[in-house]
Amino acid sequence: MQLKYTGKLYLEVDGEKTVGPGRVELLEKIREHGSIRKAAQEMNMSYRQAWQAIDHLNNRFTEPLVVINRGGAGGGKAVVTAKGELVISEFRDFHARFKQFLQEESDRLKRLG
């Protein structure tokens, strides 16, 4: 028998789940590609879903996390802002500590098995 603690971590803004692993990954993909469309494709989500997620994030923080420059001949460009980078960093750091905590507590469960 293997016992272990699990959990999902979300950052709430005014009581609403706003930032979680999926949205942080989306921000990272946008940073990597400079494109919401490419980020969405890589995550197997629709452009509309990705755009709505970014719009939701941008409307929940005091500054936008992603700035979107609509395209011309070469298409648009999306840029993760300094605030977006801070959200990514804070979430990733806290998530790593959270996973470590779950592992340590799960290790303590061995005495029950």
Backbone as a printed PyTorch tensor [residue, N CA C, xyz], in Angstrom:
tensor([[[  0.8480,  -1.1740,   0.0000],
         [  0.0000,   0.0000,   0.0000],
         [  0.8950,   1.2390,   0.0000]],

        [[  0.5740,   2.1550,  -0.8980],
         [  1.3320,   3.4040,  -0.9440],
         [  0.3920,   4.5560,  -0.6300]],

        [[  0.7260,   5.3100,   0.3810],
         [ -0.0490,   6.4750,   0.7760],
         [  0.7370,   7.7240,   0.4170]],

        [[  0.0370,   8.7050,  -0.1060],
         [  0.7190,   9.9690,  -0.3780],
         [ -0.2970,  11.1010,  -0.4250]],

        [[  0.1710,  12.2540,  -0.0100],
         [ -0.6480,  13.4560,  -0.0850],
         [ -0.5260,  14.0520,  -1.4850]],

        [[ -1.6310,  14.5850,  -1.9720],
         [ -1.6320,  15.2890,  -3.2470],
         [ -2.4060,  16.5880,  -3.0720]],

        [[ -2.2640,  17.4490,  -4.0150],
         [ -3.0090,  18.7000,  -3.9620],
         [ -2.7130,  19.5420,  -5.1830]],

        [[ -3.6170,  20.4390,  -5.4480],
         [ -3.4260,  21.3900,  -6.5420],
         [ -3.3650,  22.7830,  -5.9570]],

        [[ -2.5260,  23.5730,  -6.5440],
         [ -2.2670,  24.9050,  -6.0320],
         [ -2.7840,  25.9400,  -7.0180]],

        [[ -3.5240,  26.9040,  -6.5120],
         [ -4.0220,  28.0130,  -7.3170],
         [ -3.8370,  29.3050,  -6.5430]],

        [[ -3.6060,  30.3620,  -7.2740],
         [ -3.5790,  31.6930,  -6.6910],
         [ -4.9430,  32.3060,  -6.9420]],

        [[ -5.5960,  32.7180,  -5.8690],
         [ -6.9030,  33.3610,  -6.0000],
         [ -6.7290,  34.8700,  -5.9750]],

        [[ -7.5310,  35.5420,  -6.7600],
         [ -7.6120,  36.9900,  -6.7310],
         [ -9.0530,  37.3210,  -6.3660]],

        [[ -9.2270,  37.9950,  -5.2590],
         [-10.5590,  38.3370,  -4.7520],
         [-11.4750,  37.1210,  -4.6840]],

        [[-10.9310,  35.9920,  -4.1880],
         [-11.7180,  34.7880,  -3.9840],
         [-11.9750,  33.9520,  -5.2180]],

        [[-11.3540,  34.2950,  -6.3290],
         [-11.5560,  33.5680,  -7.5870],
         [-10.2440,  32.9460,  -8.0390]],

        [[-10.2820,  31.6230,  -8.3500],
         [ -9.0780,  30.9710,  -8.8740],
         [ -8.6680,  31.6840, -10.1480]],

        [[ -7.4500,  32.2010, -10.1340],
         [ -6.9910,  33.0000, -11.2690],
         [ -5.7410,  32.4180, -11.9040]],

        [[ -4.7820,  32.0050, -11.0970],
         [ -3.5180,  31.5000, -11.6140],
         [ -3.3230,  30.0740, -11.1050]],

        [[ -3.0470,  29.1840, -12.0400],
         [ -2.7470,  27.8000, -11.7170],
         [ -1.6880,  27.2920, -12.6740]],

        [[ -1.3520,  26.0220, -12.5750],
         [ -0.2910,  25.4730, -13.4250],
         [ -0.5320,  25.6710, -14.9200]],

        [[ -1.7540,  25.5110, -15.3740],
         [ -2.0400,  25.6510, -16.8000],
         [ -1.8390,  27.0680, -17.3090]],

        [[ -2.3030,  28.0350, -16.5500],
         [ -2.1370,  29.4240, -16.9860],
         [ -0.6950,  29.8740, -16.9000]],

        [[  0.0270,  29.3660, -15.9240],
         [  1.4570,  29.6930, -15.8480],
         [  2.1860,  29.0790, -17.0420]],

        [[  1.8390,  27.8570, -17.3870],
         [  2.4450,  27.2340, -18.5710],
         [  2.1200,  28.0420, -19.8260]],

        [[  0.8860,  28.5200, -19.9300],
         [  0.5100,  29.3490, -21.0780],
         [  1.3670,  30.6090, -21.1320]],

        [[  1.5480,  31.2640, -20.0010],
         [  2.4110,  32.4510, -19.9660],
         [  3.8330,  32.1100, -20.4130]],

        [[  4.3450,  30.9870, -19.9560],
         [  5.7010,  30.5770, -20.3370],
         [  5.7980,  30.2940, -21.8300]],

        [[  4.7790,  29.6800, -22.3960],
         [  4.7750,  29.3880, -23.8420],
         [  4.6720,  30.6760, -24.6520]],

        [[  3.8960,  31.6210, -24.1700],
         [  3.8020,  32.9150, -24.8520],
         [  5.1550,  33.6080, -24.8100]],

        [[  5.8070,  33.5530, -23.6590],
         [  7.1510,  34.1390, -23.5400],
         [  8.0960,  33.4800, -24.5350]],

        [[  8.0090,  32.1650, -24.6570],
         [  8.8950,  31.4120, -25.5430],
         [  8.6470,  31.7270, -27.0130]],

        [[  7.3890,  31.7970, -27.4050],
         [  7.0410,  31.9350, -28.8220],
         [  6.6840,  33.3540, -29.2600]],

        [[  6.3450,  34.2130, -28.3040],
         [  5.9050,  35.5560, -28.6700],
         [  4.5590,  35.5510, -29.3700]],

        [[  3.7920,  34.4900, -29.1620],
         [  2.5380,  34.3160, -29.8840],
         [  1.5390,  33.5210, -29.0380]],

        [[  0.3380,  34.0590, -28.9260],
         [ -0.7240,  33.3300, -28.2360],
         [ -1.1270,  32.1170, -29.0620]],

        [[ -1.2120,  32.2920, -30.3660],
         [ -1.6190,  31.1850, -31.2370],
         [ -0.6490,  30.0040, -31.1310]],

        [[  0.6390,  30.2750, -31.2120],
         [  1.6350,  29.1970, -31.1200],
         [  1.6220,  28.5550, -29.7350]],

        [[  1.4650,  29.3720, -28.6960],
         [  1.3940,  28.8350, -27.3390],
         [  0.1850,  27.9190, -27.2010]],

        [[ -0.9520,  28.3470, -27.7290],
         [ -2.1760,  27.5470, -27.6570],
         [ -2.0010,  26.2340, -28.4070]],

        [[ -1.4370,  26.2880, -29.5910],
         [ -1.2160,  25.0760, -30.3780],
         [ -0.3480,  24.0850, -29.6240]],

        [[  0.7170,  24.5840, -29.0200],
         [  1.6290,  23.7070, -28.3030],
         [  0.9630,  23.0600, -27.0860]],

        [[ -0.0420,  23.7400, -26.5390],
         [ -0.7430,  23.2130, -25.3710],
         [ -2.0330,  22.4760, -25.7590]],

        [[ -2.2570,  22.3060, -27.0540],
         [ -3.4670,  21.6380, -27.5500],
         [ -4.7410,  22.3020, -27.0450]],

        [[ -4.7590,  23.6300, -27.1000],
         [ -5.9680,  24.3700, -26.7420],
         [ -6.2950,  25.3050, -27.8900]],

        [[ -7.5190,  25.7370, -27.9290],
         [ -7.9160,  26.6410, -29.0010],
         [ -7.3350,  28.0330, -28.7450]],

        [[ -7.1870,  28.7770, -29.8140],
         [ -6.7150,  30.1590, -29.6930],
         [ -7.6810,  30.9350, -28.8130]],

        [[ -8.9710,  30.6870, -28.9970],
         [ -9.9930,  31.3970, -28.2230],
         [ -9.8350,  31.1350, -26.7280]],

        [[ -9.6140,  29.8760, -26.3490],
         [ -9.4030,  29.5360, -24.9380],
         [ -8.1830,  30.2740, -24.3810]],

        [[ -7.1100,  30.2600, -25.1430],
         [ -5.8790,  30.9120, -24.6960],
         [ -6.0900,  32.4130, -24.5660]],

        [[ -6.7460,  33.0020, -25.5470],
         [ -6.9880,  34.4480, -25.5170],
         [ -7.8640,  34.8010, -24.3210]],

        [[ -8.8890,  34.0050, -24.0540],
         [ -9.7680,  34.2710, -22.9030],
         [ -9.0140,  34.1330, -21.5870]],

        [[ -8.1160,  33.1580, -21.5050],
         [ -7.3120,  32.9890, -20.2860],
         [ -6.4310,  34.2090, -20.0530]],

        [[ -5.8000,  34.6940, -21.1080],
         [ -4.9410,  35.8780, -20.9940],
         [ -5.7690,  37.1070, -20.6440]],

        [[ -6.9170,  37.2600, -21.2790],
         [ -7.7980,  38.3850, -20.9780],
         [ -8.2210,  38.3450, -19.5040]],

        [[ -8.5480,  37.1540, -19.0270],
         [ -8.9320,  36.9810, -17.6290],
         [ -7.7920,  37.3880, -16.6980]],

        [[ -6.5840,  36.9130, -16.9900],
         [ -5.4250,  37.2860, -16.1750],
         [ -5.1880,  38.7910, -16.1970]],

        [[ -5.2110,  39.3630, -17.3860],
         [ -4.9440,  40.7970, -17.5190],
         [ -5.9600,  41.6450, -16.7580]],

        [[ -7.1940,  41.1640, -16.6620],
         [ -8.2430,  41.9250, -15.9820],
         [ -8.2580,  41.7220, -14.4710]],

        [[ -7.4990,  40.7600, -13.9560],
         [ -7.4990,  40.4810, -12.5180],
         [ -6.3350,  41.1440, -11.7860]],

        [[ -5.3330,  41.5530, -12.5190],
         [ -4.1710,  42.1840, -11.8950],
         [ -4.1740,  43.6750, -12.1890]],

        [[ -3.4200,  44.4280, -11.3990],
         [ -3.3830,  45.8880, -11.5620],
         [ -2.6580,  46.3200, -12.8290]],

        [[ -1.8370,  45.4210, -13.3620],
         [ -1.1370,  45.6700, -14.6230],
         [ -1.2980,  44.4270, -15.4790]],

        [[ -1.2820,  44.5830, -16.8020],
         [ -1.4170,  43.3920, -17.6560],
         [ -0.2210,  42.4530, -17.5060]],

        [[ -0.4880,  41.1590, -17.6450],
         [  0.5760,  40.1590, -17.6150],
         [  1.1050,  39.8860, -19.0130]],

        [[  0.2620,  40.1490, -20.0060],
         [  0.6410,  39.9700, -21.4100],
         [  0.1480,  41.1880, -22.1780]],

        [[  1.0250,  41.7340, -23.0030],
         [  0.6550,  42.8280, -23.9050],
         [  0.5540,  42.2370, -25.3010]],

        [[ -0.5560,  42.5150, -25.9570],
         [ -0.8110,  41.9520, -27.2830],
         [ -0.7590,  43.0770, -28.3100]],

        [[  0.1100,  42.8960, -29.2840],
         [  0.1860,  43.8260, -30.4140],
         [ -0.3970,  43.1110, -31.6110]],

        [[ -1.5350,  43.5700, -32.0590],
         [ -2.2140,  42.9020, -33.1770],
         [ -1.3900,  43.0540, -34.4370]],

        [[ -1.5170,  42.0460, -35.2690],
         [ -0.5800,  41.8790, -36.3650],
         [ -0.8250,  42.6570, -37.6200]],

        [[  0.0700,  42.6200, -38.4580],
         [ -0.0170,  43.1260, -39.8090],
         [  0.3060,  41.9700, -40.7200]],

        [[  1.1570,  42.2040, -41.6730],
         [  1.5220,  41.1580, -42.6290],
         [  2.1800,  39.9620, -41.9500]],

        [[  2.9850,  40.2060, -40.9420],
         [  3.6890,  39.1220, -40.2690],
         [  2.9590,  38.5460, -39.0690]],

        [[  1.7740,  39.0450, -38.7880],
         [  1.0310,  38.5690, -37.6250],
         [  1.3430,  39.3950, -36.3930]],

        [[  0.6110,  39.1310, -35.3380],
         [  0.7680,  39.8860, -34.1040],
         [  1.8690,  39.3380, -33.2340]],

        [[  2.0910,  40.0270, -32.1410],
         [  3.1100,  39.6040, -31.1890],
         [  2.5400,  39.7630, -29.7900]],

        [[  2.8200,  38.8030, -28.9530],
         [  2.4070,  38.8570, -27.5570],
         [  3.6680,  38.8440, -26.6920]],

        [[  3.6920,  39.7050, -25.6970],
         [  4.8620,  39.8420, -24.8350],
         [  4.4260,  39.7150, -23.3770]],

        [[  5.1000,  38.8510, -22.6480],
         [  4.8610,  38.7340, -21.2100],
         [  5.5530,  39.9210, -20.5420]],

        [[  4.7970,  40.6660, -19.7550],
         [  5.3170,  41.8690, -19.1080],
         [  6.1390,  41.5120, -17.8710]],

        [[  6.7460,  42.5230, -17.2820],
         [  7.4950,  42.3230, -16.0420],
         [  6.5840,  41.7710, -14.9510]],

        [[  5.3500,  42.2560, -14.8840],
         [  4.3870,  41.7380, -13.9020],
         [  4.0830,  40.2730, -14.1950]],

        [[  3.9450,  39.9200, -15.4660],
         [  3.7200,  38.5270, -15.8480],
         [  4.8880,  37.6450, -15.4580]],

        [[  6.0970,  38.1430, -15.6610],
         [  7.3000,  37.3930, -15.2700],
         [  7.3320,  37.1780, -13.7620]],

        [[  6.9200,  38.1820, -13.0120],
         [  6.8880,  38.0650, -11.5610],
         [  5.8530,  37.0190, -11.1230]],

        [[  4.6990,  37.0070, -11.7690],
         [  3.6700,  36.0110, -11.4560],
         [  4.1940,  34.6080, -11.7460]],

        [[  4.8380,  34.4300, -12.8980],
         [  5.4170,  33.1260, -13.2420],
         [  6.4130,  32.6970, -12.1640]],

        [[  7.3370,  33.5790, -11.8310],
         [  8.3920,  33.2730, -10.8760],
         [  7.8320,  32.9470,  -9.4920]],

        [[  6.9380,  33.7760,  -9.0000],
         [  6.3570,  33.5550,  -7.6740],
         [  5.5800,  32.2440,  -7.6290]],

        [[  4.7920,  31.9820,  -8.6760],
         [  4.0030,  30.7500,  -8.6910],
         [  4.9130,  29.5310,  -8.7520]],

        [[  5.9030,  29.5440,  -9.6250],
         [  6.8180,  28.4040,  -9.7560],
         [  7.5900,  28.1580,  -8.4510]],

        [[  8.0600,  29.2310,  -7.8220],
         [  8.7990,  29.0850,  -6.5650],
         [  7.9080,  28.4880,  -5.4810]],

        [[  6.7110,  29.0270,  -5.3430],
         [  5.8060,  28.5290,  -4.3110],
         [  5.3600,  27.1040,  -4.6280]],

        [[  5.1120,  26.8160,  -5.8890],
         [  4.6900,  25.4690,  -6.2940],
         [  5.7790,  24.4440,  -5.9660]],

        [[  7.0310,  24.7980,  -6.1600],
         [  8.1360,  23.8850,  -5.8300],
         [  8.1620,  23.6110,  -4.3270]],

        [[  7.9810,  24.6500,  -3.5190],
         [  7.9500,  24.4550,  -2.0700],
         [  6.7360,  23.6240,  -1.6490]],

        [[  5.6150,  23.8330,  -2.3190],
         [  4.3960,  23.0770,  -2.0450],
         [  4.5990,  21.5960,  -2.3490]],

        [[  5.2060,  21.2920,  -3.5050],
         [  5.4850,  19.8970,  -3.8560],
         [  6.4370,  19.2570,  -2.8570]],

        [[  7.4410,  20.0060,  -2.4210],
         [  8.3840,  19.4990,  -1.4270],
         [  7.6630,  19.1880,  -0.1150]],

        [[  6.7850,  20.0860,   0.3010],
         [  6.0000,  19.8780,   1.5160],
         [  5.1480,  18.6190,   1.4030]],

        [[  4.4680,  18.4360,   0.2780],
         [  3.6450,  17.2420,   0.0800],
         [  4.4920,  15.9770,   0.1390]],

        [[  5.6900,  16.0210,  -0.4470],
         [  6.5690,  14.8580,  -0.4260],
         [  7.0220,  14.5380,   1.0010]],

        [[  7.4200,  15.5660,   1.7230],
         [  7.8640,  15.3500,   3.0990],
         [  6.7430,  14.7690,   3.9580]],

        [[  5.5500,  15.3040,   3.8090],
         [  4.4170,  14.8020,   4.5830],
         [  4.0320,  13.3980,   4.1420]],

        [[  4.1590,  13.1100,   2.8560],
         [  3.8740,  11.7630,   2.3650],
         [  4.8800,  10.7640,   2.9150]],

        [[  6.1340,  11.1780,   3.0130],
         [  7.1660,  10.3030,   3.5870],
         [  6.8300,   9.9420,   5.0280]],

        [[  6.2100,  10.8450,   5.7450],
         [  5.8280,  10.5900,   7.1260],
         [  4.7170,   9.5380,   7.2160]],

        [[  3.9750,   9.3540,   6.1280],
         [  2.8620,   8.3890,   6.1320],
         [  3.3280,   6.9430,   6.1130]],

        [[  4.5870,   6.7250,   5.8450],
         [  5.1040,   5.3480,   5.7840],
         [  4.8260,   4.5810,   7.0730]],

        [[  4.7570,   5.2930,   8.1630],
         [  4.4840,   4.6270,   9.4350],
         [  3.0650,   4.0650,   9.5090]],

        [[  2.1880,   4.5460,   8.6360],
         [  0.8160,   4.0370,   8.6030],
         [  0.6810,   2.7840,   7.7490]],

        [[  1.6130,   2.6280,   6.8000],
         [  1.5400,   1.5210,   5.8410],
         [  2.0220,   0.2590,   6.4120]]])
